[in-house]
Structures are given as structure tokens and as C-alpha cells.
Amino acid sequence: MHFIDKSVRILWDNHLKHHGHAGIKMRLTLTQGGLKVNTRDHGLTEYYGHRIHLVKSHHINPKLIVWVYQHVGKNLKSEIRCHAALCEKVKHCK
């Protein structure tokens, strides 16, 4: 879990550095195939279920949901990346 905690700490510190203001507003939707994230700036991003390695709330903040995803990077190399979103309510993370 060290990778996750270190990655979440970097994301959280970046959030606080911007005075705790909300970053990009997004809508997360769980589907049968995985997770869909829709933003005004970036449009729709789909995270396929078979590539999601972990989804959980994080102890740093009970409203923080974290997921680890296996991306396909340059030259078709796998990359494991940590993503996070700050929900409006704790119950949304559950």
C-alpha cells in the first residue's frame, strides 16, 4: 500500500497547495463495465473494470475516493496510475 499512500499524499498536497479549492468538477458513474468520469474540460474518460486494481476511500479524508488503474502508455507499455476525487459527501465514497 506504500505506492498508494505516497501517490495520494502527492495528490492531496497538490490540492491543499491550491488553497483547498475544488479542482476539476467531475461526475463519477459506476457502470457494469467499470467507471466513467465526465468533466467539462476533458470530456468522458472510461476506466475499464478489468484494469481497475483498487477503489477505496482514503484515511487522509473520508470524502476522498481513490482508484488505481492500469493505463496503456507509450509503446503499449503498462503504467499503473493512482487517481483521486473529492466527493461532496462521505456517503458518496461508500
C-alpha positions in Angstrom: 0.0 0.0 0.0 3.0 2.3 0.1 2.6 3.2 -3.5 -1.0 4.2 -2.9 -0.3 6.2 0.2 2.6 8.1 -1.4 0.6 8.9 -4.5 -2.4 10.0 -2.6 -0.2 12.2 -0.4 1.1 13.9 -3.5 -2.4 14.4 -4.9 -3.7 15.7 -1.6 -0.7 18.1 -1.1 -1.3 19.5 -4.6 -5.0 20.0 -3.7 -4.0 21.9 -0.5 -1.4 23.9 -2.3 -4.2 25.4 -4.4 -5.8 26.6 -1.1 -8.2 23.6 -1.0 -10.2 25.0 -3.9 -12.1 22.4 -5.9 -10.1 21.3 -8.9 -11.9 20.0 -12.0 -15.6 19.2 -11.3 -16.4 15.7 -12.4 -19.2 13.2 -12.4 -18.2 9.7 -11.5 -20.6 6.9 -12.6 -20.2 3.2 -11.8 -21.2 1.0 -14.7 -21.2 -2.7 -15.3 -18.0 -2.2 -17.3 -16.1 -0.1 -14.8 -16.0 3.7 -14.0 -17.0 6.6 -16.2 -15.6 10.1 -15.4 -17.1 13.1 -17.1 -15.7 16.6 -16.9 -16.5 19.8 -18.9 -12.8 20.3 -19.7 -11.8 16.8 -20.6 -15.0 15.1 -21.6 -15.7 11.5 -20.9 -13.0 9.1 -19.7 -13.7 5.4 -19.2 -11.8 3.3 -16.7 -12.5 -0.4 -17.7 -13.3 -2.7 -14.8 -10.7 -5.3 -15.7 -7.9 -2.7 -15.4 -9.0 -1.2 -12.1 -6.9 -2.7 -9.4 -8.4 -0.9 -6.4 -11.2 1.5 -5.4 -11.5 2.8 -1.9 -11.9 5.8 0.3 -8.7 7.0 1.9 -7.9 7.8 5.5 -6.5 11.2 4.6 -10.0 12.5 4.2 -13.2 10.4 4.4 -14.6 12.1 1.3 -11.6 11.1 -0.8 -12.1 8.2 -3.2 -9.0 6.7 -4.8 -8.6 4.2 -7.6 -5.6 2.6 -9.1 -5.8 1.9 -12.9 -3.6 0.1 -15.4 -3.1 2.5 -18.3 -1.6 1.6 -21.7 1.2 4.1 -22.2 3.8 4.8 -24.9 4.8 1.8 -27.0 1.9 -0.2 -25.4 3.7 -0.3 -22.0 1.5 -0.8 -19.0 1.5 2.1 -16.4 -0.1 1.9 -13.0 -1.5 5.3 -12.0 -3.3 6.5 -8.9 -6.4 8.7 -9.4 -8.5 10.5 -6.7 -11.6 12.5 -6.5 -13.0 14.5 -3.5 -16.7 13.8 -3.1 -19.3 16.2 -1.7 -20.4 13.7 0.9 -18.9 10.8 2.7 -21.8 8.5 1.7 -20.8 9.0 -2.0 -17.5 7.4 -1.3 -19.0 4.3 0.2 
